[in-house]
Amino acid sequence: MRDGQAMEGAMSENKVGRDRHLTQPTTRESQRQPEFTTTSGIEIKRAYEPGDLSDFAYDRELGNPGHYPFTRGVYPSMYRGRLWTMRQYAGFGTAEESNRRYRYLFEQGQTGLSIAFDLPTQMGRDSDHPLARGEVGRVGVAISSLADMEVLLDGLALNQISTSMTINATAGILLAFYLVVAERRGIPWDRLNGTIQNDILKEYIARGTYIYPPQPSMRLITDIIAFTSREVPNWNPISISGYHMREAGATAAQEIAFTLADAIAYVEAATKAGLDVDRFASRLSFFFNVDNNFFEEVAKFRAARRMWARIMKERFHARDERSMALRFHAQTSGATLVAQQIDNNVVRVALQALAAVLGGTQSLHTNAKDEALALPTAESALLALRTQQVIAHESGAADTVDPLAGSYFVESLTRELELRAAEYIAKIDDLGGATAAIERGYIQREIHEAAYRYQRQIEGQQRIVVGVNKFSGGEQQVPEILRVNPELEEKQKLNLARVRQQRDASAVAAALAKVERDARDGANLMPAILAAARALATLGEISDALRRVFGEHKPAGEL
């Protein structure tokens, strides 16, 4: 008995010594920095041990892959059954130019189409609008009519690929163009797979490509959700996006919290409109950023899945487990790419992509090394795609599900991120929800303050950016970059003029009048928008019909 007590005392003494060893800095450790934290300000201990997870319960916090609470992934076999969809976000110039890039990427092994639209298209302006001058085809492809969409998708088997369209204020119009192209080819809508971003709340927070005020914008989103749940059952009608908030400076914890708060607002709007949560929730998708802090990013994805599962089950009383599974697309961080020593960006992207895979993404875009300078060249886009393929086929990361599960460090980070994100969501609830928090500027202020702190850390060299604030020596070579030919803008305007000349003007006028009437009467807007698309009404004309009813959003303080 005395021997047992002595052994127990020795073990206790050893544990105290071990804890002291894990927390007290050493002389060697002080050579780097006094403390280590993640981007969310979570202090990183020197080492982690079982005591950091003393009350850890496998069933409550992890569960098996493919089952509630989905911490370990949304499918039982994850990548052993099928690899994530490899998308390379692309679009520039005219539909014809972009179509050539899409075909090239599919030939090189891309498995999903991801379309970038130019700024006029995002803002509901046709390519010949005075405000579109100089912006046509610059940051994405110009799509002004159904005719453009037909050229953009030429030769692509829409019933065999998954298409993602990064579009928000005009999402319903671009979806209508896509559906009519499929219709003309004889492809049933229930054979189509894809996603429209359609997340307007984050536009008010971090990006700015909104058109209408929040309430009519939310109505458009619920109309699209209701329509697709009936007519296009395999389509994701929204991709709730934390990506742009992270690019604006949000921390990992804020990215989780603000994304899920927006998602809560969308689910509430849909259920208030009479939709059954288990009818549409399984088609909600998410879009996250992948930043540089490798382990925090892995933990972020795991925490977001667990939180969303609990929110759907406990807050919205979803019964179908598919309604609780957070499926997401990830994109490596554009904000971390730098113009100096651009080859270093290849390493950044590779590590970020690996974090997304270890975090269990369903779809991934890897940025090209030259995107800090311009839209990517075909060569740099190919290298970015090859990065995914190397991870998929050579690294072994896709061979087992959630390989970092059980790591004291990763599980501790996952738990801490969940706690911090939950605090933010509680604060947003107290303010009246995401829309009210946005209108009061709360979310924007939190992101701005986080961005300021991070920039100060870079300027003070508490955070090192290789080639920027340290290791910046050596010659800087200027690479070849993609330059959009300004003549393409004139070509696009001529194409648009030809469409207007050849269509039935009276049919267009009648279709636009119907859009305006349904906007005033409260009917679901998608059937009228589809009819306008079939009549060859332009994106700008349909947007203007809605503007006449909804008006345009003006931020507080803007005249």
Secondary structure, 3 states (H helix, E strand, C coil): CHHHHHHHHHHHHHHHHHHHHHHCCCCCHHHCCCCCECCCCCECCCCCCHHHHCCCCHHHHCCCCCCCCCCCCCCCCHHHCCCCEEECCECCECHHHHHHHHHHHHHCCCCEEEEEECHHHHCCCCCCCHHHCCCCCCCCECCCCHHHHHHHCCCCCCCCCEEEEECCCCHHHHHHHHHHHHHHCCCCHHHCEEEECCCCHHHHHHHCCCCCCHHHHHHHHHHHHHHHHHHCCCEECEEEECHHHHHCCCCHHHHHHHHHHHHHHHHHHHHHCCCCHHHHHHHEEEEEEECCCHHHHHHHHHHHHHHHHHHHHHHCCCCCHHHHCCCEEEEECHHHCCCCCCCHHHHHHHHHHHHHHHCCCCEEECCCCCCCCCCCCHHHHHHHHHHHHHHHHHCCCCCCCCCCCCCHHHHHHHHHHHHHHHHHHHHHHHCCCHHHHHHCCHHHHHHHHHHHHHHHHHHCCCCCCECCCECCCCCCCCCCCCCCCCHHHHHHHHHHHHHHHHCCHHHHHHHHHHHHHHHHHCCCCHHHHHHHHHCCCCHHHHHHHHHHHHCCCCCCCCC
